[in-house]
Amino acid sequence: MEPVPEPSNLRLLRVLVTVLTGVMIAGLIAVVVALVTRLPSAAIRSPEGLEIPAGTEIVAVTQAPSYWLVTTGDDRLLVFAPDGSLLRDIPLGD
């Protein structure tokens, strides 16, 4: 028995799937390369310790280029220098 020839539309579909697979692999490699080369690798410089007032509950800590911000449970914002010393105590709310 002779093999039945493959229909042309099925052959076209197989070529399209093969090309799509190659394009997806190349796109995935491009995304990985872009992430590896473009993401910043700067390390966060943290002070040895922040001079938190006694009895203060810390809710959030944020680092900016030239200071640290600490939000407390009693609605205050503490601003610290890069070395960890307290610069300002700002009350929040009413």
C-alpha positions, 0 to 999 in steps of 0.5 A: 500500500502506498502512503497517502500524500500529505495535503498542502494545507496540512503541510502549510500548517506544520511549517507555520507551527514550526516557525511560530515555535522558533519565533517564540524561543527566540523571543523568550531568549531576547526577554531573558537577555534584556532582563539580565542586561537592563535590570539595575544591580545596585545594592541597597546600602543600609545603615548599621541601625536606625535610632528608633525611639523606644516603644515605637511600632514600625509599620513601613520602611522606605529608602530614598537616595538621601534618607530613610523614611519610617512610618510608625503605628502611632501615625508619625513619619520618622526621617533618618539620615543615610547613617541611621541618625534621626533627622525629623519626627513628623506627625501625620493625620489630624 
